[in-house]
């Protein structure tokens, strides 16, 4: 079970029961009490719940924290969308990663899913602007995590902006794994945040290869800011929900498509 899926179940349980002990959650989810305490600490900091001695209580969104709680919860909601498709995509993407590589993973929930598969490496460097991803990877043996500098956003649990521009200019990555809010032949990869788009644009520029992780629901849609054209993409991995007609259109346009789950 992914960490975010587990945390969603904790939220659901608290919403129904208003409170829970660490041992209750440990038994319910089949994980150690230490794992539950780590989850509760993270969720308390994100203002998703209120941690207490020996457990947690439900945080009422109407008590003046509604807007903040909603923003912090947004990444968790995204992570639960199209989980099967994201897992298929990440399963193909992990095959491209080798020891001694330096890779970039953006703050998307699809990249997070890929990050959770980065085990068994003896030496791997991951650059990311995803806060949740960095926290989850920091204790994995063999993985060195570099977090980009910038402004912390609660909505996407990411770091935006180019305060870490000098750092990014000095680091070369073998593969940049990026996702997007939308993808089309006309506008390429697009994102809602212009600041995150700027960061991704710079990371792509300093990478040998760019791999787009795009589930079938993102095709033929466009968001606010474009950060990569179709010519910038070396490989696009999607799921088997993509229609045959759409697949043919994009392949005729020169996109190298890898369909996960076929």
C-alpha positions as CSV (number, residue, x, y, z in Angstrom):
1,X,0.0,0.0,0.0
2,X,1.4,3.4,-1.0
3,X,1.9,5.9,1.8
4,X,-0.6,8.3,0.4
5,X,-3.2,5.6,0.1
6,X,-2.6,4.7,3.7
7,X,-2.9,8.3,4.8
8,X,-6.2,8.6,3.0
9,X,-7.5,5.6,4.9
10,X,-6.5,7.3,8.1
11,X,-8.4,10.5,7.1
12,X,-11.5,8.5,6.2
13,X,-11.4,6.6,9.6
14,X,-11.0,9.9,11.5
15,X,-13.8,11.5,9.7
16,X,-16.1,8.7,10.6
17,X,-14.8,8.0,14.2
18,X,-13.5,11.5,15.1
19,X,-10.4,10.0,16.9
20,X,-8.1,7.0,16.8
21,X,-5.2,5.5,18.7
22,X,-1.9,4.6,17.1
23,X,-2.5,0.9,17.9
24,X,-6.0,1.0,16.3
25,X,-4.6,2.4,13.1
26,X,-1.7,0.0,13.2
27,X,-4.0,-3.0,13.4
28,X,-6.4,-1.7,10.8
29,X,-3.8,-1.0,8.2
30,X,-1.4,-3.8,9.0
31,X,1.7,-1.7,9.5
32,X,3.9,-0.9,12.5
33,X,3.1,1.7,15.1
34,X,6.3,3.5,14.1
35,X,5.0,3.8,10.5
36,X,1.7,5.2,11.8
37,X,3.4,7.7,14.1
38,X,5.4,8.9,11.0
39,X,2.2,9.3,9.0
40,X,0.5,11.2,11.9
41,X,3.4,13.5,12.3
42,X,3.4,14.4,8.5
43,X,-0.3,14.8,8.4
44,X,-0.3,17.0,11.5
45,X,2.3,19.3,9.9
46,X,0.1,19.4,6.8
47,X,-2.9,20.3,9.1
48,X,-4.9,17.3,7.9
49,X,-5.5,16.1,11.5
50,X,-4.5,16.9,15.0
51,X,-1.9,14.6,16.6
52,X,-2.5,13.7,20.2
53,X,-0.6,11.6,22.8
54,X,-1.0,8.1,21.5
55,X,-3.1,8.9,18.4
56,X,-4.9,11.6,16.6
57,X,-8.2,13.4,16.3
58,X,-10.2,14.7,13.4
59,X,-9.4,18.2,12.3
60,X,-12.7,20.1,11.7
61,X,-12.2,22.1,8.5
62,X,-14.9,24.6,9.6
63,X,-12.8,25.8,12.6
64,X,-10.9,28.4,10.6
65,X,-8.6,26.1,8.8
66,X,-10.9,25.0,6.0
67,X,-9.0,26.8,3.2
68,X,-5.6,25.7,4.5
69,X,-6.7,22.1,5.0
70,X,-8.2,22.0,1.5
71,X,-5.0,23.2,-0.1
72,X,-2.8,20.8,1.8
73,X,-5.1,17.9,1.0
74,X,-4.9,18.6,-2.7
75,X,-1.9,16.5,-3.4
76,X,-3.4,13.5,-1.5
77,X,-6.5,13.8,-3.7
78,X,-4.5,13.8,-6.9
79,X,-2.4,10.8,-5.8
80,X,-5.6,8.7,-5.5
81,X,-6.8,9.5,-9.0
82,X,-6.1,6.9,-11.7
83,X,-3.9,5.0,-9.4
84,X,-3.9,1.8,-11.5
85,X,-2.8,3.8,-14.6
86,X,-0.1,5.6,-12.7
87,X,1.3,2.3,-11.3
88,X,1.4,0.9,-14.8
89,X,3.3,3.9,-16.1
90,X,5.7,3.9,-13.2
91,X,6.3,0.2,-13.8
92,X,7.6,0.9,-17.3
93,X,9.5,4.0,-16.3
94,X,11.5,2.2,-13.6
95,X,13.0,0.0,-16.2
96,X,14.9,3.0,-17.6
97,X,16.6,3.8,-14.3
98,X,20.1,2.3,-13.7
99,X,22.7,2.6,-11.0
100,X,24.9,5.7,-10.9
101,X,22.3,7.8,-12.7
102,X,21.2,11.2,-11.7
103,X,17.5,11.7,-12.5
104,X,14.9,14.4,-12.0
105,X,11.4,13.6,-10.7
106,X,8.8,16.4,-10.6
107,X,6.2,17.0,-7.9
108,X,3.5,15.1,-9.7
109,X,1.7,12.1,-8.2
110,X,2.8,10.0,-11.1
111,X,6.4,10.8,-10.4
112,X,5.8,10.0,-6.7
113,X,4.5,6.6,-7.7
114,X,7.7,6.1,-9.7
115,X,9.8,7.3,-6.7
116,X,8.3,4.6,-4.5
117,X,9.8,2.0,-6.8
118,X,13.3,3.2,-6.4
119,X,14.6,0.4,-4.3
120,X,17.5,-1.9,-4.8
121,X,19.9,0.7,-6.2
122,X,23.4,1.0,-4.7
123,X,24.0,4.6,-6.0
124,X,21.3,6.8,-7.4
125,X,20.8,10.6,-7.2
126,X,17.3,12.0,-7.4
127,X,16.6,15.7,-7.9
128,X,13.1,16.8,-7.1
129,X,10.8,19.7,-6.3
130,X,8.3,17.3,-4.6
131,X,8.3,17.6,-0.9
132,X,6.4,14.4,-0.2
133,X,8.7,12.5,-2.6
134,X,11.8,13.9,-0.9
135,X,10.6,12.9,2.5
136,X,9.7,9.4,1.3
137,X,13.0,8.8,-0.5
138,X,15.4,10.2,2.2
139,X,15.6,6.9,4.1
140,X,16.0,4.6,1.1
141,X,19.5,3.0,1.0
142,X,21.5,3.9,-2.0
143,X,19.4,7.0,-2.9
144,X,20.7,10.5,-2.5
145,X,18.0,13.2,-2.6
146,X,18.5,16.8,-3.7
147,X,15.6,19.2,-3.1
148,X,15.4,22.2,-5.4
149,X,15.2,25.6,-3.8
150,X,12.2,27.8,-4.0
151,X,8.8,28.7,-2.6
152,X,6.9,25.9,-0.8
153,X,3.3,25.5,-1.9
154,X,0.7,23.6,0.1
155,X,-1.6,23.0,-2.8
156,X,0.8,20.7,-4.7
157,X,3.3,20.0,-1.9
158,X,5.9,21.2,-4.2
159,X,8.7,23.8,-4.4
160,X,8.2,26.4,-7.1
161,X,10.3,29.1,-8.6
162,X,13.9,29.4,-9.6
163,X,15.6,30.3,-6.3
164,X,17.6,27.2,-6.9
165,X,18.5,28.2,-10.5
166,X,22.3,28.2,-9.8
167,X,22.1,24.7,-8.4
168,X,20.2,23.4,-11.4
169,X,22.7,25.0,-13.8
170,X,25.5,23.0,-12.2
171,X,23.8,19.6,-12.2
172,X,23.3,17.4,-15.3
173,X,20.7,14.7,-15.2
174,X,20.5,11.6,-17.3
175,X,16.7,11.5,-17.4
176,X,14.1,14.0,-16.5
177,X,10.8,12.3,-15.6
178,X,8.0,14.8,-15.9
179,X,4.2,14.7,-15.9
180,X,1.7,17.5,-16.8
181,X,-1.8,18.7,-16.4
182,X,-2.3,18.5,-20.2
183,X,-0.6,17.3,-23.4
184,X,-1.4,18.2,-27.0
185,X,0.5,18.4,-30.3
186,X,0.0,22.1,-30.5
187,X,1.1,23.1,-27.0
188,X,3.2,20.1,-25.8
189,X,3.3,19.5,-22.1
190,X,1.5,22.1,-20.0
191,X,1.0,22.9,-16.4
192,X,-1.2,25.0,-14.2
193,X,1.6,26.7,-12.4
194,X,3.9,29.0,-14.4
195,X,6.5,28.8,-11.7
196,X,6.6,25.0,-11.8
197,X,6.6,25.1,-15.5
198,X,9.7,27.4,-15.4
199,X,11.5,24.9,-13.2
200,X,10.6,21.9,-15.3
201,X,11.8,23.8,-18.4
202,X,15.2,24.3,-16.9
203,X,15.5,20.7,-15.7
204,X,14.6,19.4,-19.2
205,X,17.3,21.7,-20.7
206,X,19.9,20.2,-18.5
207,X,18.9,16.6,-19.0
208,X,20.1,14.1,-21.6
209,X,16.7,12.6,-22.0
210,X,13.2,13.6,-21.2
211,X,10.5,11.0,-20.4
212,X,6.9,12.2,-20.1
213,X,4.7,10.2,-17.7
214,X,1.1,11.0,-19.0
215,X,-2.0,8.9,-18.4
216,X,-4.6,8.8,-21.1
217,X,-6.9,11.4,-19.5
218,X,-4.3,14.1,-20.1
219,X,-4.2,13.8,-23.9
220,X,-5.7,16.6,-26.1
221,X,-6.0,18.9,-23.0
222,X,-4.1,22.1,-22.3
223,X,-3.3,24.0,-19.1
224,X,-2.0,27.5,-18.6
225,X,1.8,27.3,-19.2
226,X,3.7,25.2,-21.7
227,X,7.1,23.9,-20.6
228,X,8.0,21.4,-23.3
229,X,7.2,20.9,-27.0
230,X,6.7,17.6,-28.6
231,X,10.2,17.8,-30.0
232,X,11.6,18.0,-26.4
233,X,10.2,14.6,-25.5
234,X,12.3,11.6,-26.1
235,X,9.8,9.0,-24.8
236,X,6.2,9.3,-23.6
237,X,4.8,6.6,-21.4
238,X,1.1,6.3,-21.1
239,X,-1.4,3.6,-20.1
240,X,-3.6,1.2,-22.1
241,X,-6.6,3.5,-21.8
242,X,-5.4,5.5,-24.7
243,X,-7.7,5.0,-27.7
244,X,-6.2,3.5,-30.9
245,X,-7.1,6.6,-32.9
246,X,-5.3,9.0,-30.5
247,X,-2.3,6.7,-30.4
248,X,-2.1,6.7,-34.2
249,X,-2.4,10.5,-34.4
250,X,0.4,11.1,-31.9
251,X,2.7,8.4,-33.4
252,X,2.2,9.9,-36.9
253,X,3.4,13.2,-35.4
254,X,6.6,11.6,-34.4
255,X,5.9,10.9,-30.7
256,X,7.7,7.8,-29.4
257,X,4.9,6.2,-27.3
258,X,5.2,3.4,-24.9
259,X,1.9,1.9,-23.8
260,X,2.0,0.4,-20.3
261,X,-0.2,-2.6,-19.7
262,X,-0.4,-3.8,-23.3
